[in-house]
Structures are given as C-alpha cells and as structure tokens.
Amino acid sequence: MQSIASASRIDFAKLQQSRGYDVLMRFPWLFWSAFAVFGQMVALARYMREGDPAVSYPVWALNVAARTATITFLLLLASAVILRARPTARARGLEPRISAFIGTFLVSAIPLCPRHEFSLAAEMASVALITAGSGAAVFTLLRLGSSFSMMAEARQLVTSGPYRLVRHPLYLAEELAIIGVFIQFISVEAALLLSLQIGFQLRRMHHEEALLADTFPEYTIYRDMTPRLIPRLY
C-alpha cells in the first residue's frame, strides 16, 4: 500500500510539470474572470443609466471609477493567466492550494450579507478604497506580468516597482478594495468572513515565500530587507 501511495505521489508530481496540466489550470481563472467582468460591466451600465450625478457627483464619479478600475483589473488578470510563463516550481500538498483558493474566492460571500444604509462619508470612504485598491492592483499586475499565479508557484522573481516597497503589493491592493466592499455590508457575519479571508491570505503568503526562498537563493536577502505588507511596520 505504501509503494502504491508513493507511486501515486510521483505520478501526480509528474502530471503537475506537464504542459497539459499547466494549460488546464488556466481555464478556471479564465471562466471566473469572464463571469466577473460580465457582471461588473452590467452593473456599471445599470449604474450609469440609473444613477443621478446631480445628487452627489463625487460619489457618482468615484463609483464609475471604481467599477472601471475593477473591470480593468479583471481583464488584465485574464490576460496574465493566458500569457504567463510555465512555473519552474510549485508548492507541494493540498493545503497551499486550499489556502489560495479560499483566500481568493471567500470575499465573494461578503455581498451575500445584508446591506445597510450608511452615511455619505462612509459611502465615499468605501468607494475610494475600492477605487484605490483596484487601481493599485492594476499597476502591480502590469509590473508582475507573466509571473502572476494564484497558487504558490515560482516563475520569475520580481523585486522592482511596488515590490521594492513590500513583498506582496498585489495582496495589499486587493485587500484595500475588499475592505471597501466590507464597509458596504458591515456586520458580524461580514467581519467573520473578512477575518477568515485575511487569515487564509496570510497563510498563502507564507507558502509563496517558502517556495520562492527554496527556488531563488537571492529571495532570502530580499525578504529580510523588505516588509511583507506595510512599509516600515509589517
């Protein structure tokens, strides 16, 4: 039985290194990105058709900017998945993949929580965070390019641009946008979902850093000199 299990692990490891596996793993991201882009474009068209800029132009303009930035990010995400290089190394085991999957998609459950009325200041803060986070994510993804991955995979070590400031600028940008969404659905349930999502994202970062340290010898120096998420703090 042990020999069969060992052989299965070896076969799965070989499968992961194959071109077919790499191509197959791109499809879930592409389908999700296409679905999300369609939903955001429909929502943007409805908002521009039904929204009244005269009521509160700053909020209206921020909402349009936030949705546009989100659509741009999702389109770049799909492009990065299509054009990205094959990984040179992958984290082993199921737990890194589960953490990456939950850390990515758990946020989709927050809008299922009840939405409450909130002040104009809170609405502006929410939309501003979504706009800033999505815009920063677009900028970071452009720099990351073909090195992007959802799972803990190593392609090319990127340490320039926003990566000079923190080790995970894309996660930081995404989290800003997520907190903006959270403000619109703030509740005990939404707070629990957000806390779980952040926990899985931190676990995801741990797996990525361990893999990059094993793959790129220079990563250890970069990691020791660069904060994880918040410059000068963490």
C-alpha positions in Angstrom: 0.0 0.0 0.0 2.8 2.4 0.8 4.5 1.7 -2.5 1.2 2.4 -4.3 0.8 5.7 -2.4 4.4 6.7 -3.2 3.9 5.9 -6.9 0.7 8.0 -7.0 2.5 11.0 -5.5 5.3 10.6 -8.1 2.7 10.4 -10.9 0.9 13.4 -9.7 4.1 15.4 -9.4 5.0 14.5 -13.0 1.5 15.5 -14.1 1.9 18.9 -12.4 5.0 19.5 -14.5 3.3 18.7 -17.8 2.2 21.3 -20.3 -1.3 19.9 -20.4 -1.8 20.4 -16.6 -0.5 23.9 -16.9 -3.0 24.7 -19.7 -5.8 23.0 -17.9 -5.2 25.0 -14.7 -5.7 28.3 -16.6 -9.3 27.6 -17.5 -10.9 28.1 -14.0 -9.3 31.5 -13.7 -10.4 32.5 -17.2 -14.0 31.4 -16.7 -14.2 33.2 -13.3 -12.6 36.4 -14.8 -15.0 36.3 -17.8 -18.0 35.9 -15.4 -16.8 38.7 -13.1 -16.1 41.1 -16.0 -19.5 40.5 -17.4 -21.2 41.1 -14.0 -19.2 44.3 -13.5 -19.9 45.6 -16.9 -23.7 45.0 -16.5 -23.5 46.7 -13.1 -21.6 49.7 -14.5 -24.1 50.1 -17.4 -27.0 50.0 -15.0 -25.4 52.5 -12.6 -24.6 54.9 -15.4 -28.2 54.5 -16.8 -30.0 54.8 -13.4 -27.6 56.8 -11.3 -28.0 60.6 -10.9 -24.7 62.5 -10.9 -26.6 65.7 -9.8 -27.4 64.1 -6.4 -23.8 63.7 -5.3 -21.3 64.0 -8.2 -18.2 62.9 -6.2 -19.8 59.7 -5.1 -21.2 59.0 -8.6 -17.7 59.7 -10.2 -16.0 57.5 -7.6 -18.4 54.7 -8.3 -17.8 54.9 -12.0 -14.0 55.0 -11.5 -14.2 52.1 -9.0 -16.1 49.8 -11.4 -13.9 50.8 -14.3 -10.8 50.0 -12.4 -12.2 46.7 -11.3 -13.1 45.7 -14.8 -9.6 46.8 -16.0 -8.0 44.7 -13.3 -10.1 41.6 -14.2 -9.2 41.9 -17.9 -5.5 42.2 -17.0 -5.9 39.2 -14.7 -7.3 37.1 -17.6 -4.5 38.3 -19.9 -1.9 37.5 -17.3 -3.3 33.9 -17.0 -3.2 33.4 -20.7 0.3 34.9 -21.2 2.1 33.8 -18.0 5.1 31.5 -18.2 5.1 27.9 -17.0 6.1 27.6 -13.4 9.6 26.4 -12.5 8.4 25.1 -9.1 5.1 24.6 -7.2 4.3 24.2 -3.5 3.6 20.6 -2.5 0.5 19.3 -1.0 -3.2 20.3 -0.9 -3.1 22.9 1.9 -1.3 25.6 -0.1 -3.9 25.2 -2.9 -6.8 25.2 -0.5 -5.5 28.4 1.2 -5.0 30.1 -2.1 -8.5 29.1 -3.3 -10.3 30.3 -0.1 -8.2 33.4 0.2 -9.1 34.3 -3.4 -12.8 33.5 -3.5 -14.1 33.8 0.1 -14.6 37.5 -0.5 -17.3 36.7 -3.0 -19.5 35.8 0.0 -19.4 39.2 1.6 -22.0 40.8 -0.7 -24.4 38.0 0.3 -24.6 39.6 3.8 -27.4 42.2 4.3 -26.6 45.6 3.1 -27.4 48.5 5.4 -27.9 52.2 4.9 -24.8 54.2 5.7 -23.7 57.8 5.7 -22.4 59.7 2.7 -18.9 59.8 4.4 -18.9 56.0 4.8 -20.0 55.6 1.2 -17.3 57.8 -0.1 -14.7 56.0 2.0 -15.9 52.7 0.7 -15.8 53.7 -2.9 -12.5 55.5 -2.5 -10.9 52.3 -1.0 -12.3 50.2 -3.9 -11.0 52.7 -6.5 -7.6 53.0 -4.9 -7.2 49.2 -4.3 -8.3 48.3 -7.8 -6.1 51.0 -9.4 -3.1 49.8 -7.3 -3.8 46.2 -8.3 -3.8 47.2 -12.0 -0.5 48.9 -11.6 1.0 46.0 -9.7 -0.3 43.4 -12.1 1.2 45.2 -15.0 4.6 45.0 -13.2 4.1 41.4 -12.3 3.3 40.4 -15.8 3.8 36.8 -16.7 4.9 35.9 -13.2 1.4 36.1 -11.9 -0.1 33.0 -10.3 -3.0 32.2 -7.9 -1.4 29.1 -6.4 2.0 29.1 -4.7 4.2 28.8 -7.8 7.6 30.2 -8.8 8.1 31.7 -12.3 10.4 34.8 -12.1 11.5 36.8 -9.1 10.1 40.3 -9.2 11.6 42.8 -6.8 11.2 46.1 -8.6 8.4 48.7 -8.9 5.9 48.3 -6.0 7.8 45.1 -4.9 10.6 47.4 -3.7 8.2 48.7 -1.0 6.5 45.5 0.2 6.8 41.8 -0.7 3.1 41.4 -1.5 1.8 44.6 -3.0 -0.9 42.9 -5.1 -2.5 41.3 -2.0 -2.3 44.7 -0.2 -4.1 46.4 -3.1 -6.7 43.7 -3.3 -7.3 43.9 0.5 -7.9 47.7 0.3 -10.6 47.1 -2.3 -12.1 44.2 -0.2 -12.3 46.4 2.9 -14.1 49.0 0.8 -16.6 46.3 -0.1 -16.8 45.2 3.5 -17.9 48.8 4.6 -21.0 48.4 2.5 -22.0 45.2 4.1 -20.6 45.7 7.6 -22.0 43.2 10.1 -20.8 40.4 12.4 -21.1 37.9 9.5 -19.2 40.1 7.1 -16.5 40.7 9.7 -16.1 37.0 10.2 -15.8 36.4 6.5 -13.2 39.2 6.2 -11.2 37.8 9.1 -11.1 34.3 7.6 -10.2 35.7 4.2 -7.3 37.7 5.7 -6.1 34.6 7.7 -6.0 32.5 4.5 -4.2 35.2 2.6 -1.5 35.4 5.3 -1.2 31.6 5.0 -1.0 31.9 1.3 1.8 34.5 1.6 3.7 32.1 3.9 3.6 29.3 1.3 4.7 31.6 -1.5 7.6 33.0 0.5 8.8 29.5 1.4 8.6 28.4 -2.2 10.4 31.5 -3.5 13.2 31.1 -0.9 13.7 27.5 -2.0 13.7 28.4 -5.7 15.6 31.7 -5.7 18.6 32.0 -3.4 18.5 35.8 -3.6 15.0 35.9 -2.2 16.1 35.4 1.4 18.0 38.7 1.2 15.1 40.5 -0.4 12.7 39.1 2.2 14.9 40.2 5.1 15.1 43.7 3.7 11.5 44.3 2.6 8.4 44.5 4.7 5.6 41.9 4.0 2.6 44.2 3.6 3.0 47.6 5.3 6.2 49.7 4.8 8.2 50.2 8.0 5.6 48.3 10.0 5.0 44.7 8.8 
